[in-house]
């Protein structure tokens, strides 16, 4: 099984190199960002499994990055910061960080923290795979193994792209998926033409899925950002 994709957000080159060298040595895949804006872009574009985040970034406080990511994703965030005051740790954890590692740190401890997160991700993934071969949301039922979807017990006649969109949204129910993330998962790239095509396919999917298109029940649009499947009680 592939190791998680790690986003390293660190503006200090020596520390960034230390972290990425440790990740590379231990066969982790990684991305890097040197400021908050780039971190948010990389997180939304590539949907990494774990974020290693410095708080002292040149363009914004790392806590802002945590809050931004938490507005659309629950991916694990480990803060790696020189701030050692309890108030700083509490603020970061309250904002949504999963763990806090104070600089200076040992590479062994960092790798141990990653292994803890990795075990949690593996456990969650195994549990979801066992429990979620069929997705049910209100009157919508998606059978991933059977490759079909039903609404009110009637099979929806979806095109391959519409079905892929529905699966991607349903597997991330409650999360805002950006245009870039969706187009990269559907077409393997993200061009302006793909975003235009996405809007067309999303419109046709909604016509088949929503009983009242003017009052969408399942798919919510976040203008300029992307789409989210709502959890229907």
Phi and psi in degrees as a GROMACS rama.xvg file:
@    title "Ramachandran Plot"
@    xaxis  label "Phi"
@    yaxis  label "Psi"
@TYPE xy
-64.0954  141.405  UNK-2
-72.0243  160.041  UNK-3
-60.5894  154.017  UNK-4
-86.9314  122.235  UNK-5
-105.934  129.944  UNK-6
-98.123  116.939  UNK-7
-99.4922  115.03  UNK-8
-110.092  101.966  UNK-9
-155.401  126.286  UNK-10
-93.0659  -11.1806  UNK-11
-88.6871  109.92  UNK-12
-54.3944  -45.1901  UNK-13
-60.7594  -42.2564  UNK-14
-69.7179  -40.2375  UNK-15
-60.8973  -42.7667  UNK-16
-65.8303  -37.7185  UNK-17
-60.7982  -46.4811  UNK-18
-67.0508  -47.6792  UNK-19
-67.2174  -33.8276  UNK-20
-64.5076  -42.3713  UNK-21
-63.1745  -41.7336  UNK-22
-64.6889  -45.2165  UNK-23
-62.4054  -42.7855  UNK-24
-60.864  -31.9798  UNK-25
-100.843  19.3142  UNK-26
65.8509  25.2593  UNK-27
-83.3878  145.431  UNK-28
-85.5894  145.61  UNK-29
-151.687  157.415  UNK-30
-123.477  159.073  UNK-31
-127.968  150.279  UNK-32
-143.939  137.87  UNK-33
-101.867  -3.25613  UNK-34
-152.136  174.325  UNK-35
-66.8255  -43.3499  UNK-36
-61.4292  -42.7962  UNK-37
-66.7629  -36.2502  UNK-38
-61.7332  -45.2854  UNK-39
-64.564  -40.6927  UNK-40
-63.6484  -46.5437  UNK-41
-65.0651  -39.9825  UNK-42
-65.1122  -41.8832  UNK-43
-75.2416  -30.4002  UNK-44
-81.6258  -39.437  UNK-45
-111.184  -7.71937  UNK-46
45.9524  61.9965  UNK-47
-64.5105  164.159  UNK-48
-81.5229  -32.7648  UNK-49
-143.205  144.419  UNK-50
-115.163  129.559  UNK-51
-102.267  114.87  UNK-52
-124.091  122.39  UNK-53
-81.143  144.798  UNK-54
-87.5057  -30.5582  UNK-55
-87.7784  72.9078  UNK-56
-94.4332  155.199  UNK-57
-70.9652  -25.2921  UNK-58
-107.474  -21.0118  UNK-59
-162.075  161.348  UNK-60
-72.3131  142.222  UNK-61
-59.1598  -27.8527  UNK-62
-62.1131  -34.5319  UNK-63
-63.4649  -38.0447  UNK-64
-63.0824  -43.8508  UNK-65
-58.5181  -48.5413  UNK-66
-63.5521  -38.024  UNK-67
-64.0535  -48.1573  UNK-68
-64.0123  -40.0149  UNK-69
-65.5366  -18.8017  UNK-70
-70.7991  -16.4296  UNK-71
-139.855  -3.37489  UNK-72
-149.861  149.965  UNK-73
-106.626  19.0224  UNK-74
-61.0648  143.394  UNK-75
-62.9804  136.357  UNK-76
-124.358  121.039  UNK-77
-107.286  117.546  UNK-78
-79.4981  133.017  UNK-79
-124.172  101.251  UNK-80
-141.127  153.632  UNK-81
-80.2256  -12.0381  UNK-82
-72.4352  118.896  UNK-83
-113.58  -0.166742  UNK-84
-70.4554  144.942  UNK-85
-58.906  -35.8553  UNK-86
-63.2883  -37.6418  UNK-87
-66.8659  -42.3464  UNK-88
-63.9137  -44.0272  UNK-89
-63.5051  -42.4622  UNK-90
-61.1645  -44.3611  UNK-91
-66.7134  -43.0654  UNK-92
-68.5431  -38.8864  UNK-93
-65.4145  -31.2159  UNK-94
-72.4057  -18.8365  UNK-95
131.011  3.3495  UNK-96
-66.886  148.715  UNK-97
-94.5913  -23.6791  UNK-98
-156.86  161.652  UNK-99
-140.576  119.804  UNK-100
-117.942  124.829  UNK-101
-92.4384  135.368  UNK-102
-77.663  147.367  UNK-103
-72.5153  151.024  UNK-104
-131.937  160.644  UNK-105
-92.4517  145.932  UNK-106
-60.1681  -36.8634  UNK-107
-61.8872  -40.4981  UNK-108
-68.2429  -40.8999  UNK-109
-59.5392  -45.672  UNK-110
-64.9672  -34.8532  UNK-111
-65.643  -41.7725  UNK-112
-62.192  -39.4796  UNK-113
-65.0306  -38.8062  UNK-114
-65.0094  -36.1094  UNK-115
-61.8021  -47.1102  UNK-116
-63.6205  -41.4015  UNK-117
-62.4836  -41.0325  UNK-118
-62.7649  -38.9911  UNK-119
-65.8082  -41.7938  UNK-120
-64.2753  -41.6047  UNK-121
-64.5929  -41.1454  UNK-122
-63.7618  -44.8212  UNK-123
-65.1054  -41.0216  UNK-124
-64.3547  -42.7424  UNK-125
-64.9134  -40.7685  UNK-126
-65.8972  -40.563  UNK-127
-68.3063  -38.851  UNK-128
-63.3392  -37.7798  UNK-129
-73.9917  -38.4251  UNK-130
-90.76  -22.7455  UNK-131
-115.597  37.3298  UNK-132
-68.794  -21.2518  UNK-133
-125.338  129.02  UNK-134
-105.087  127.498  UNK-135
-122.817  128.203  UNK-136
-142.403  99.1427  UNK-137
64.183  -124.191  UNK-138
-91.2278  2.41323  UNK-139
-95.9746  134.59  UNK-140
-133.376  123.088  UNK-141
-115.733  119.583  UNK-142
-99.8459  98.8754  UNK-143
-64.6293  -40.6551  UNK-144
-67.4367  -38.5286  UNK-145
-82.3359  -13.6475  UNK-146
68.6346  36.0444  UNK-147
-144.186  164.639  UNK-148
-137.679  145.748  UNK-149
-130.795  148.731  UNK-150
-128.206  122.874  UNK-151
55.8715  33.7598  UNK-152
82.127  -4.38456  UNK-153
-102.736  131.023  UNK-154
-65.9898  135.025  UNK-155
-85.016  131.817  UNK-156
-91.8306  94.1183  UNK-157
-107.438  146.78  UNK-158
-73.5191  162.899  UNK-159
-55.6156  -40.3566  UNK-160
-67.3955  -43.4657  UNK-161
-60.1373  -41.7528  UNK-162
-66.0371  -41.0924  UNK-163
-62.7725  -40.3296  UNK-164
-62.4777  -45.355  UNK-165
-62.0708  -42.5298  UNK-166
-63.7913  -43.6268  UNK-167
-62.9653  -43.0812  UNK-168
-67.4657  -43.4818  UNK-169
-68.163  -33.2485  UNK-170
-75.2396  -9.20873  UNK-171
-125.939  36.6184  UNK-172
-55.5022  135.137  UNK-173
87.7012  -10.4029  UNK-174
-103.497  140.989  UNK-175
-80.1248  120.196  UNK-176
-101.071  125.473  UNK-177
-73.1682  159.451  UNK-178
-54.0207  -44.2274  UNK-179
-62.4949  -45.61  UNK-180
-61.9602  -43.7996  UNK-181
-65.5766  -49.613  UNK-182
-65.1478  -34.4608  UNK-183
-67.5843  -34.7102  UNK-184
-77.6155  -30.4963  UNK-185
-86.5979  -45.7357  UNK-186
-111.661  -7.03668  UNK-187
78.2729  14.2402  UNK-188
-160.774  174.256  UNK-189
-142.215  92.5903  UNK-190
-113.324  164.955  UNK-191
-58.2865  -39.0768  UNK-192
-63.3268  -33.5137  UNK-193
-67.4821  -38.2706  UNK-194
-65.3406  -39.595  UNK-195
-63.8991  -42.3013  UNK-196
-64.5789  -38.2973  UNK-197
-58.1254  -43.6151  UNK-198
-61.8006  -38.2125  UNK-199
-66.2346  -48.8282  UNK-200
-65.027  -36.2573  UNK-201
-66.2529  -36.9437  UNK-202
-64.5279  -42.9702  UNK-203
-69.9414  -35.7904  UNK-204
-63.3023  -41.8566  UNK-205
-64.2836  -37.4101  UNK-206
-60.4527  -33.7327  UNK-207
-85.4286  -23.5591  UNK-208
-99.906  -39.6755  UNK-209
-89.046  124.114  UNK-210
-65.2027  -34.1268  UNK-211
-129.965  94.7132  UNK-212
-54.7739  -29.435  UNK-213
-72.1351  -19.5904  UNK-214
-127.831  73.815  UNK-215
-58.5247  134.651  UNK-216
-102.473  -28.4302  UNK-217
-109.543  -42.8344  UNK-218
-115.539  121.657  UNK-219
-105.865  133.336  UNK-220
-90.3203  132.482  UNK-221
-110.387  100.114  UNK-222
-54.6663  128.365  UNK-223
77.8787  -3.3837  UNK-224
-119.154  -59.4216  UNK-225
168.613  -142.757  UNK-226
-138.855  157.181  UNK-227
-141.321  137.404  UNK-228
-86.9835  126.363  UNK-229
-82.5465  147.502  UNK-230
-84.0403  119.151  UNK-231
-95.4911  123.869  UNK-232
